[in-house]
Amino acid sequence: MANYANLPAPTPEGGLNRYMQDIRKFPMLEPEEEYMLAKAWVERQDSSAAHKLVTSHLRLAAKIAFGYRGYGLPQAEVVSEANVGLMQAVKKFDPEKGFRLATYAMWWIRASIQEYVLRSWSLVKMGTTSGQKKLFFNLRKAKSKIGAYDEGDLRPEQITKIATDLGVTETEVVSMNRRMSGGDASLNVMVGSDGDSSTQWQDWLQDDSADQAGDYEKNDEMTVRSEMLSEAMEVLNDREKDIMMQRRLQDQAITLEELSGQYNVSRERIRQIEVRAFEKLQNRMRELAEEKGMLLEA
């Protein structure tokens, strides 16, 4: 297990500004260096390599965490949860998949933050179904779109509109709205955050430019699709897998000419293998989607 005991940690006492200054000292990694460090962790459990992978992505975790300032939680704790997600991502990252760590880690970071928000937001003693999470993260924006600014109960037509738009029941909308409204509590009530007792509740209102519900839904969907893709890849032989990875599943696709040299066959033969492998992959993905009750785009 990697040792992260000496990582910088945001604290209310130290302040986020100092933390941000600390993490800017860690250099960003070039693709090749990132790949070698990830290999060292996967193959030898090199804790030093894992530490470098984490520290080089602390700025990414902090940036994502700052998008969750609308829930009245101490920002230092949100950043800490983002770092937990980042460490999980490094632990599970497979450099042979052809993706950069940042692309993989953002989903783990968001998931970790969102679970923390749901656990910690004491005004909402809610369940954790996908629909409830979506409603929790998107209700305020949905109300704003239809001009429902009052803190009391919604009108019947507003309830129907929100339930339809978010794909939840009208009962869930009513219940969640009452929990989140908190009765007739004033938006000017003082709340403490990161040691700052001069912050008003209205200062924590959700930023409409951030789509946490969309992120959560996308996170769930991307996780399922990633798992399906890994399973579907098993229908391919080793050569087909390699060609698909190099041609379609990495940031910079290799050319047919380069692959023809690797396998000592013609470019046309490589193209035929790629087409056949892609068709096999599509068919298997559709089968898995049907099993899971999902719809795949054509």
C-alpha positions in Angstrom: 0.0 0.0 0.0 1.3 3.4 -0.9 2.2 5.8 1.9 0.5 9.2 1.5 1.2 10.4 5.1 3.4 13.2 3.9 0.9 14.7 1.4 -0.1 18.3 1.8 -3.5 18.5 3.5 -5.9 21.4 3.5 -6.9 22.6 7.0 -9.2 25.4 8.2 -6.3 26.7 10.2 -3.8 26.7 7.4 -6.3 28.0 4.8 -6.8 27.0 1.2 -4.5 29.7 -0.2 -1.5 28.1 1.5 -2.6 24.7 0.4 -2.9 25.8 -3.2 0.6 27.3 -3.0 2.0 24.1 -1.6 0.5 21.8 -4.3 1.7 24.1 -7.2 5.2 23.1 -6.3 4.6 19.6 -7.6 5.5 19.3 -11.3 3.1 18.1 -14.0 4.1 14.8 -15.6 4.9 14.1 -19.2 3.0 11.2 -20.7 6.0 8.9 -20.8 7.0 9.7 -17.3 3.4 9.1 -16.1 3.3 5.8 -17.9 6.6 4.6 -16.3 5.5 5.6 -12.8 2.2 3.9 -13.2 3.9 0.7 -14.4 6.2 0.9 -11.4 3.2 1.0 -9.1 1.3 -1.8 -10.9 4.2 -4.1 -11.2 6.3 -3.5 -8.1 4.0 -1.6 -5.8 6.5 1.3 -5.8 5.1 3.7 -3.2 7.4 6.5 -4.4 5.9 6.2 -7.9 2.4 6.3 -6.6 3.2 9.3 -4.5 4.4 11.2 -7.5 1.3 10.3 -9.5 -0.9 11.6 -6.7 1.0 14.8 -6.1 1.1 15.7 -9.8 -2.7 15.6 -9.9 -3.6 17.4 -6.6 -4.4 20.5 -8.6 -6.9 18.6 -10.7 -8.6 17.3 -7.5 -8.7 20.8 -6.0 -10.2 22.3 -9.2 -13.0 19.7 -9.3 -13.6 20.2 -5.5 -14.1 23.9 -6.0 -17.1 23.1 -8.2 -18.9 21.9 -5.1 -19.1 25.0 -3.1 -22.9 25.2 -3.1 -23.6 22.9 -0.2 -22.4 24.7 2.9 -19.6 22.2 3.6 -16.1 23.2 4.7 -14.1 23.5 1.5 -11.0 22.0 3.1 -13.0 18.8 3.8 -14.3 18.7 0.2 -10.8 19.0 -1.1 -9.7 16.2 1.2 -12.4 14.0 -0.1 -11.3 14.8 -3.7 -7.8 13.7 -2.7 -9.3 10.4 -1.4 -10.9 9.8 -4.8 -7.6 10.7 -6.5 -5.7 8.1 -4.4 -8.2 5.4 -5.3 -7.9 6.3 -8.9 -4.1 5.9 -8.8 -4.5 2.6 -6.9 -6.7 1.2 -9.7 -5.2 2.9 -12.7 -4.0 0.6 -15.6 -1.5 2.4 -17.8 -1.9 -0.2 -20.5 -5.4 1.0 -21.3 -3.9 3.9 -23.2 -5.6 6.8 -21.3 -4.0 9.5 -19.2 -4.5 9.3 -15.5 -6.3 12.6 -15.4 -9.1 11.3 -17.7 -9.5 8.3 -15.4 -9.1 10.0 -12.1 -11.8 12.7 -12.6 -14.6 10.2 -12.2 -13.2 8.8 -9.0 -12.7 12.3 -7.6 -16.2 13.4 -8.4 -17.7 10.2 -7.1 -15.8 10.6 -3.8 -16.9 14.2 -3.4 -20.5 13.5 -4.2 -20.8 10.6 -1.7 -19.3 12.9 0.9 -21.9 15.6 0.1 -24.7 13.1 0.4 -23.3 11.8 3.7 -22.7 15.2 5.3 -25.5 17.5 4.3 -27.4 17.1 7.5 -30.5 18.9 6.3 -31.2 16.0 3.9 -31.7 12.6 5.5 -32.1 10.9 2.2 -31.5 7.6 0.5 -28.9 7.0 -2.1 -30.8 5.8 -5.1 -29.7 7.2 -8.5 -32.9 9.2 -8.7 -32.6 10.7 -5.3 -29.0 11.7 -5.9 -30.0 13.3 -9.2 -32.8 15.2 -7.6 -30.6 16.3 -4.7 -28.0 17.8 -7.0 -30.3 19.4 -9.5 -33.5 20.6 -7.6 -32.3 24.1 -7.0 -31.4 24.6 -10.7 -34.7 23.1 -11.8 -36.6 25.5 -9.6 -34.6 28.4 -10.8 -35.4 27.6 -14.4 -39.1 27.8 -13.8 -39.0 30.8 -11.5 -39.8 28.9 -8.3 -37.8 31.1 -6.0 -40.1 30.9 -2.9 -38.9 28.6 -0.1 -42.4 27.1 0.6 -44.1 24.3 -1.2 -44.2 24.2 -4.9 -47.3 24.6 -7.0 -48.8 21.5 -8.6 -47.8 22.5 -12.1 -44.2 23.2 -10.9 -44.0 19.8 -9.2 -45.1 18.1 -12.4 -42.7 20.0 -14.5 -39.7 19.3 -12.3 -40.6 15.6 -11.9 -40.9 15.2 -15.7 -37.7 17.0 -16.4 -35.7 15.1 -13.9 -37.3 11.7 -14.3 -38.4 11.3 -10.7 -41.8 11.0 -9.0 -43.8 14.0 -7.9 -43.8 12.7 -4.3 -40.0 12.7 -4.4 -39.9 16.3 -5.6 -42.2 17.4 -2.8 -40.3 15.6 -0.2 -36.9 16.7 -1.3 -38.0 20.3 -1.7 -39.3 20.4 1.9 -36.0 18.9 3.2 -33.8 21.3 1.2 -36.0 24.4 1.9 -35.5 23.8 5.7 -38.8 25.5 6.5 -38.7 29.3 6.6 -35.0 29.6 7.4 -33.4 32.8 6.3 -30.8 32.9 3.5 -29.0 35.5 5.6 -28.3 33.2 8.5 -24.6 33.0 9.4 -22.8 29.8 8.8 -19.2 28.9 9.5 -16.8 27.5 6.9 -13.1 27.0 7.0 -13.0 29.0 10.2 -14.9 31.9 8.6 -18.0 32.8 10.8 -18.9 35.9 8.7 -20.3 33.8 5.8 -24.0 33.8 5.1 -26.0 30.8 3.9 -26.8 32.6 0.6 -23.1 32.7 -0.2 -23.2 29.0 -0.5 -26.0 28.9 -3.1 -25.3 26.5 -6.0 -23.4 27.9 -8.9 -25.7 27.4 -11.9 -22.7 27.1 -14.2 -21.8 23.8 -12.5 -23.9 20.8 -13.3 -23.3 18.4 -10.4 -26.3 16.2 -11.3 -25.1 15.9 -14.8 -21.7 15.0 -13.6 -23.1 12.4 -11.2 -25.3 10.8 -13.9 -22.4 10.9 -16.4 -20.1 9.4 -13.8 -22.5 6.5 -13.3 -23.0 5.9 -17.0 -19.3 6.2 -17.8 -18.4 3.6 -15.1 -21.0 1.1 -16.4 -19.8 1.7 -20.0 -16.2 1.3 -19.1 -16.9 -2.0 -17.3 -18.9 -3.1 -20.4 -16.1 -2.2 -22.7 -13.6 -4.2 -20.7 -15.9 -7.2 -20.7 -16.7 -6.9 -24.4 -13.0 -6.7 -25.3 -12.7 -10.4 -24.2 -14.4 -11.5 -27.5 -11.3 -10.3 -29.3 -8.1 -12.2 -29.8 -4.8 -10.7 -28.7 -4.0 -9.2 -32.1 -7.4 -7.7 -32.4 -7.2 -6.2 -28.9 -3.9 -4.6 -29.6 -5.0 -3.1 -32.9 -8.2 -1.8 -31.4 -6.3 -0.2 -28.5 -3.8 1.5 -30.7 -6.3 2.6 -33.4 -9.3 3.6 -31.4 -8.7 3.5 -27.6 -5.9 5.9 -27.0 -5.4 9.7 -27.3 -3.3 9.6 -30.4 -4.2 6.8 -32.8 -1.3 5.0 -34.5 -1.4 4.8 -38.3 -2.2 1.8 -40.4 1.3 2.1 -41.9 2.9 1.8 -38.4 0.8 -1.2 -37.5 1.5 -2.9 -40.8 5.2 -2.6 -40.0 4.6 -4.0 -36.5 2.7 -7.1 -37.8 4.5 -7.4 -41.1 1.3 -7.4 -43.1 -0.3 -4.9 -45.5 -2.1 -1.8 -44.5 -5.3 -3.2 -46.0 -5.0 -6.3 -43.9 -4.7 -4.2 -40.7 -7.7 -2.2 -41.8 -9.7 -5.4 -42.3 -8.8 -6.7 -38.9 -9.7 -3.4 -37.3 -13.1 -3.3 -39.0 -13.9 -6.9 -38.1 -12.8 -6.3 -34.4 -14.9 -3.2 -34.2 -18.0 -5.1 -35.4 -17.4 -7.9 -32.9 -17.0 -5.3 -30.2 -20.1 -3.4 -31.2 -22.2 -6.6 -31.2 -20.9 -7.7 -27.8 -21.6 -4.2 -26.4 -25.2 -4.3 -27.6 -25.7 -7.7 -26.0 -24.3 -6.5 -22.7 -26.4 -3.3 -22.9 -29.6 -5.4 -23.5 -28.7 -7.5 -20.4 -28.3 -4.3 -18.3 -31.4 -2.6 -19.8 -29.3 0.2 -21.3 -29.6 2.0 -24.7 -26.5 2.4 -26.8 -26.2 5.1 -29.4 -25.9 3.7 -32.9 
